[in-house]
Amino acid sequence: MPQADPHLARRMAGIEPFYVMDILARARQMDAEGRDVVHMEVGEPDFATPEPIVRAGIQALEEGRTHYTPATGLPALREAISGYYASRFGENVDPARIVVTPGASGALQLLLAVLVNPGEKVLMPDPGYPCNRHMVRLFEGEAVSLGVKASRDFCLANDQVIHHWDSHTRALMVATPANPTGRLLSLEQLEQFYSAALAPGGAFIVDEIYQGLVYEQPVETALSLGEEHLFVVNSFSKFFGMTGWRLGWVVAPRAYVPALDRLAQNIFLAAPTMSQYAALAAFHPETLEILEQRRNIFQQRRDYLYQALTELGFRIHGKPEGAFYLYADVSRFSNDSFAFARQLLEQARVAITPGRDFGSYRPEKFVRFAYTTDMDRLKLGIARIRAFLAS
């Protein structure tokens, strides 16, 4: 018997899939068929989790550390994160303000659930990480996408925030460095946004999950701006190389922690215990040395790919200062970046992400290249793209 259509909640109509997943599925199928694909589509470090972190996770399992932790996280890990802010940024962050979550996505879910009432608005730049707007929709809020121009280095303008803020606006959310553009916001820019959100009594959410992957710039944190209505999200996924361990955190004003704690108890109970014990080793000197070596490798890849793509005719508006992405204008070659990405996969066996995954502001012009594969593979990918364009 044919199955009836599922009865889905209305909110699901506003939650779109990742279009890149179709490309990824096709690329994996091609790999399985023996048609080698160069993968530049996935935003995940190609390096394995550093060995000291893995060793700490194994030790936790061997010692039977498999029970729930407090909903806000293992006290020792909250202390360690606080110590990291002190040693690296000179910021004294009370461990009581730190809530450990199942990935940065878990942190954003908690924040939006605690902050946003149905119908309230959250402002965010477009292009941007697609899950942000979908999570706002999950909690019956309205994500307001503010188009950012390539000519402005994809940076949101403060007057855009002020112009779009109204009585129904609850929060502003930004990322630095940003996905998909890799652009970095200065502390001066962050301070302007903070003031713009704080003046009408709103909240300012800053996503810093690529914070450690910054090139030729000082590494800073928005936490230096203050505490009132400022929420900073971070993760062990990108810089620390722990994507599959599903571990992140949020630093929140003290007044909000009891509500975050209460909600975490009901949604997650706690972040994965083994992952939390493993993450204690993330801040050890031997681990940080490994991570710094990897950051240098990412920078070398960025420099190579930026120059190579520019020479091929892709327009990239300034060399990105962080993350591991290049957001390239393909309008010289196509007026449909999604079709361009599919053709590049089928004909050149190079997988990239189309701009439509990141918002509605001129997505047909852009694609994202992720330099999350080794240099030899990047060079092979460039050779294939060069032949594809020549044909």
matplotlib code that plots the C-alpha trace (Angstrom):
import matplotlib.pyplot as plt

x = [0.0, 1.3, 2.2, 0.2, 2.1, 3.5, 1.7, 4.5, 4.4, 4.1, 7.5, 9.1, 8.1, 10.7, 13.5, 15.4, 17.9, 21.6, 21.8, 25.4, 24.2, 23.0, 26.4, 28.1, 25.9, 26.7, 30.4, 30.5, 28.7, 31.3, 34.0, 32.4, 32.3, 36.1, 35.7, 38.0, 36.6, 38.5, 36.4, 36.2, 32.6, 32.7, 33.4, 35.2, 39.0, 40.7, 43.0, 42.2, 41.6, 45.0, 46.4, 46.5, 42.7, 42.1, 44.3, 42.3, 39.0, 40.3, 41.5, 38.1, 36.4, 38.9, 38.3, 34.5, 33.8, 30.6, 27.9, 26.1, 27.8, 26.0, 23.8, 26.1, 29.1, 32.0, 33.2, 36.8, 36.1, 34.4, 37.4, 39.7, 37.8, 38.0, 41.7, 42.0, 40.4, 42.7, 45.9, 45.2, 43.1, 43.7, 40.0, 38.8, 35.7, 33.9, 33.5, 29.9, 29.1, 30.2, 27.7, 29.1, 26.8, 26.5, 28.3, 27.9, 24.6, 23.4, 24.5, 22.6, 19.4, 19.6, 20.2, 17.4, 15.0, 15.8, 15.9, 13.3, 9.5, 7.3, 7.2, 10.3, 13.1, 16.8, 19.0, 21.8, 24.1, 23.4, 25.4, 25.8, 25.6, 22.2, 21.4, 21.2, 18.1, 16.6, 17.1, 15.4, 12.4, 12.5, 11.6, 8.9, 11.0, 11.7, 15.2, 15.8, 18.7, 20.7, 22.5, 26.2, 28.0, 31.2, 32.5, 32.3, 34.2, 31.0, 30.8, 27.5, 27.2, 26.2, 23.6, 21.9, 21.4, 20.0, 17.7, 16.2, 15.9, 12.3, 10.1, 9.8, 13.6, 15.2, 18.7, 21.6, 23.7, 27.1, 30.0, 33.7, 35.5, 32.4, 31.2, 31.2, 33.3, 36.1, 35.9, 36.9, 35.2, 37.4, 36.7, 35.7, 33.0, 31.9, 31.6, 29.4, 27.1, 27.0, 26.0, 23.4, 21.8, 22.2, 20.6, 17.1, 17.5, 18.4, 20.8, 24.1, 25.1, 28.6, 29.6, 33.4, 33.7, 36.5, 38.2, 41.5, 41.8, 42.8, 45.7, 48.0, 45.7, 45.6, 43.2, 40.5, 37.2, 34.0, 34.1, 36.3, 33.3, 31.5, 28.9, 25.4, 23.2, 26.3, 26.4, 29.6, 29.4, 32.4, 33.2, 35.7, 35.0, 36.9, 40.1, 40.4, 39.5, 36.8, 33.8, 32.5, 32.8, 30.0, 31.1, 30.8, 30.1, 28.5, 29.6, 26.5, 25.6, 25.3, 21.6, 20.8, 22.7, 19.9, 17.5, 20.1, 20.8, 17.1, 16.6, 19.7, 18.5, 15.3, 16.7, 20.2, 20.6, 24.3, 26.9, 28.7, 30.8, 33.6, 34.0, 34.2, 37.0, 38.8, 38.5, 40.4, 43.5, 42.6, 44.3, 47.5, 50.7, 51.4, 47.9, 48.1, 51.4, 49.8, 46.9, 49.2, 51.1, 47.7, 46.7, 49.9, 49.1, 45.6, 47.1, 49.4, 46.5, 44.5, 47.4, 47.8, 44.1, 43.4, 46.1, 45.3, 41.5, 42.2, 44.5, 41.8, 39.4, 37.4, 36.7, 37.4, 36.9, 39.9, 41.9, 39.9, 41.4, 40.1, 38.2, 39.0, 36.8, 37.0, 33.8, 34.2, 32.2, 31.6, 29.5, 32.3, 31.6, 27.9, 24.8, 23.7, 26.3, 24.3, 24.4, 28.1, 28.8, 27.0, 28.8, 32.1, 31.4, 30.2, 32.7, 35.8, 35.2, 35.6, 33.0, 32.2, 29.3, 26.8, 26.0, 22.3, 23.1, 24.1, 21.2, 19.2, 21.4, 22.8, 23.6, 23.6, 26.9, 28.9, 30.4, 32.3, 35.7, 36.8, 40.5, 40.0, 42.1, 45.8, 47.9, 48.4, 44.6, 44.1, 46.6, 44.9, 41.5, 42.9, 44.3, 40.9, 39.1, 41.6, 40.8, 37.1, 37.1, 39.3, 36.7]
y = [0.0, 3.5, 5.4, 8.6, 11.9, 12.7, 15.3, 17.8, 20.8, 24.1, 25.3, 22.6, 24.5, 27.1, 24.7, 23.9, 21.2, 21.8, 21.8, 20.7, 17.4, 16.5, 17.3, 15.4, 12.4, 12.4, 12.9, 9.9, 7.8, 8.8, 7.9, 4.5, 4.0, 4.7, 8.2, 10.0, 13.3, 16.2, 17.3, 21.1, 21.1, 20.0, 22.4, 19.9, 19.8, 16.9, 16.3, 13.7, 14.8, 15.5, 12.5, 13.9, 14.6, 11.0, 9.6, 11.5, 10.2, 6.6, 7.1, 8.4, 5.3, 3.0, 4.7, 4.3, 8.0, 7.4, 8.8, 12.1, 15.4, 18.4, 20.0, 23.0, 20.8, 19.1, 21.7, 21.0, 21.7, 25.0, 25.9, 24.9, 27.0, 29.9, 29.4, 29.4, 32.8, 34.1, 32.8, 33.4, 36.6, 38.1, 37.9, 36.8, 34.8, 33.4, 29.6, 30.0, 31.9, 29.0, 26.4, 23.3, 22.0, 19.3, 21.2, 24.9, 24.0, 22.9, 26.3, 28.2, 26.1, 26.9, 30.6, 31.0, 29.1, 31.2, 34.6, 34.5, 34.6, 33.5, 36.2, 38.1, 38.8, 37.9, 40.0, 38.2, 38.8, 37.1, 35.1, 33.2, 29.8, 28.4, 26.6, 30.0, 31.1, 27.6, 27.4, 30.8, 29.3, 26.2, 28.4, 30.3, 33.4, 35.3, 35.4, 38.7, 38.3, 41.5, 41.3, 42.1, 43.2, 41.7, 45.3, 45.8, 42.6, 40.8, 42.8, 43.9, 47.7, 49.1, 51.4, 48.2, 46.9, 50.2, 50.6, 47.1, 47.0, 47.5, 46.9, 43.2, 42.6, 40.6, 39.9, 40.4, 37.4, 37.6, 35.3, 36.0, 34.6, 33.9, 31.0, 31.0, 34.1, 33.7, 37.4, 38.6, 41.4, 43.8, 44.6, 48.1, 46.7, 44.3, 47.1, 49.1, 46.1, 45.5, 49.1, 49.0, 45.8, 47.0, 50.4, 49.1, 46.3, 43.5, 40.7, 40.3, 36.8, 36.3, 33.0, 32.4, 28.8, 29.5, 31.8, 29.9, 29.8, 33.4, 34.4, 37.4, 39.1, 39.0, 36.5, 38.4, 37.7, 39.7, 38.9, 42.0, 44.1, 43.4, 41.0, 42.6, 40.8, 39.5, 35.8, 34.2, 30.8, 28.6, 25.0, 22.3, 21.3, 23.5, 24.7, 21.9, 19.2, 17.5, 17.6, 14.2, 14.5, 17.1, 19.5, 23.3, 26.0, 29.4, 32.2, 34.0, 36.8, 35.4, 36.2, 33.9, 30.8, 29.4, 29.4, 27.8, 25.2, 24.4, 24.1, 22.0, 19.6, 19.1, 19.0, 17.3, 16.3, 17.0, 17.1, 13.8, 12.8, 11.1, 14.2, 16.5, 14.5, 14.4, 18.1, 18.7, 17.8, 20.4, 23.2, 21.3, 22.8, 19.7, 19.9, 23.7, 23.2, 20.6, 23.0, 25.9, 23.7, 22.9, 26.5, 27.3, 24.5, 26.0, 29.4, 27.9, 26.2, 29.5, 31.4, 28.8, 28.4, 32.2, 32.9, 29.9, 30.6, 34.3, 33.5, 31.2, 34.2, 33.7, 36.9, 36.8, 40.1, 40.2, 37.4, 36.0, 36.4, 33.2, 29.9, 27.6, 29.0, 31.1, 32.6, 33.1, 35.0, 32.8, 35.2, 35.3, 31.7, 31.2, 33.0, 30.0, 28.9, 25.8, 24.6, 25.5, 23.4, 20.4, 20.7, 21.0, 17.8, 15.8, 17.0, 17.8, 15.7, 18.6, 19.1, 22.7, 24.3, 26.6, 30.0, 29.1, 27.2, 30.4, 32.7, 34.6, 37.6, 37.0, 33.4, 32.6, 34.5, 32.6, 29.3, 28.3, 26.4, 24.7, 24.1, 21.1, 18.7, 18.5, 20.6, 17.8, 17.4, 21.1, 21.3, 18.4, 20.1, 23.3, 21.4, 19.8, 23.2, 24.8, 22.0, 22.4, 26.1, 25.7, 23.3]
z = [0.0, -0.8, 2.3, 3.2, 3.1, 6.6, 8.5, 9.3, 11.5, 9.6, 10.8, 8.6, 5.4, 6.4, 7.1, 3.9, 3.3, 2.6, -1.2, -1.0, 0.5, -3.0, -4.4, -1.6, -2.1, -5.8, -5.2, -2.8, -5.4, -8.0, -5.6, -5.0, -8.8, -9.0, -10.4, -8.0, -6.8, -5.2, -2.3, -1.6, -0.4, 3.2, 6.0, 8.2, 8.9, 7.1, 10.1, 12.6, 16.2, 17.8, 19.6, 23.1, 22.9, 21.6, 24.4, 27.0, 25.6, 25.7, 29.2, 30.3, 28.8, 30.5, 33.8, 33.5, 33.1, 31.2, 33.4, 33.0, 34.0, 35.2, 32.4, 32.3, 31.8, 33.6, 36.2, 35.3, 31.6, 32.4, 34.4, 31.6, 29.1, 31.5, 31.7, 27.9, 27.7, 30.4, 28.9, 25.2, 25.3, 28.7, 29.6, 33.0, 32.3, 35.3, 34.7, 36.1, 32.9, 30.6, 29.5, 27.7, 25.0, 22.3, 19.7, 18.9, 17.4, 20.8, 22.2, 19.5, 20.2, 23.9, 23.2, 20.7, 22.8, 25.9, 24.0, 21.2, 21.5, 18.6, 16.0, 17.3, 14.8, 14.8, 12.4, 10.6, 7.6, 4.3, 3.1, 6.4, 8.0, 6.9, 10.2, 12.0, 10.2, 10.3, 14.1, 14.5, 12.6, 14.8, 17.7, 15.8, 15.3, 12.1, 10.7, 9.0, 6.5, 5.7, 2.4, 2.7, -0.4, -1.8, -2.3, 1.4, 2.1, 3.0, 6.2, 7.7, 8.0, 11.3, 9.7, 8.2, 11.8, 13.0, 10.0, 10.3, 14.0, 15.1, 18.1, 17.2, 16.9, 19.7, 18.7, 16.2, 15.3, 13.6, 13.0, 13.0, 11.1, 9.0, 7.0, 3.9, 3.4, 5.9, 6.7, 10.2, 12.1, 14.0, 17.7, 16.6, 14.3, 17.0, 19.5, 17.1, 16.6, 20.4, 21.0, 18.2, 19.8, 23.4, 22.9, 22.2, 24.9, 22.5, 22.6, 20.7, 19.7, 18.3, 16.7, 17.2, 16.2, 13.7, 16.2, 16.3, 12.5, 11.9, 9.6, 9.8, 12.3, 16.1, 17.6, 19.6, 21.3, 21.6, 25.3, 25.7, 25.0, 28.2, 29.6, 29.4, 26.9, 25.1, 24.2, 22.7, 21.1, 20.4, 19.6, 19.8, 16.2, 13.8, 15.4, 17.9, 15.2, 17.2, 14.8, 15.5, 19.3, 19.2, 21.8, 22.1, 24.6, 25.2, 27.4, 28.7, 31.1, 34.6, 34.8, 31.9, 33.1, 35.3, 32.3, 30.0, 32.7, 33.1, 29.4, 28.8, 31.5, 29.5, 26.0, 26.3, 30.0, 29.2, 26.5, 25.8, 28.9, 27.1, 24.8, 27.8, 29.4, 26.1, 25.6, 28.8, 26.8, 24.1, 26.1, 26.9, 25.4, 23.3, 21.8, 21.1, 19.4, 17.0, 16.4, 15.6, 13.1, 11.4, 11.4, 9.5, 7.0, 6.5, 5.8, 3.2, 1.5, 1.6, 0.0, -2.8, -3.5, -3.5, -6.0, -8.2, -8.4, -9.0, -11.9, -13.4, -13.4, -10.2, -8.5, -4.8, -2.9, -0.7, 0.9, 3.8, 7.2, 8.8, 8.7, 5.7, 2.9, -0.2, -1.4, -5.1, -7.7, -10.7, -12.8, -15.4, -16.1, -15.3, -14.2, -12.1, -9.4, -8.6, -12.2, -12.3, -9.2, -10.6, -14.0, -12.2, -10.3, -13.3, -15.8, -13.8, -10.6, -8.3, -5.5, -4.3, -2.5, -4.4, -2.9, -2.5, 0.7, 2.4, 1.8, -0.7, -1.4, -4.9, -4.3, -8.0, -8.4, -5.8, -4.8, -1.7, -1.9, 1.3, 1.6, 3.9, 1.9, 1.5, -0.9, -3.5, -3.8, -4.0, -6.9, -8.6, -8.2, -9.7, -12.7, -13.3, -13.0, -15.4, -18.0, -17.3, -18.0, -21.1, -22.5]

ax = plt.figure().add_subplot(projection="3d")
ax.plot(x, y, z, "-o")
ax.set_aspect("equal")
plt.show()
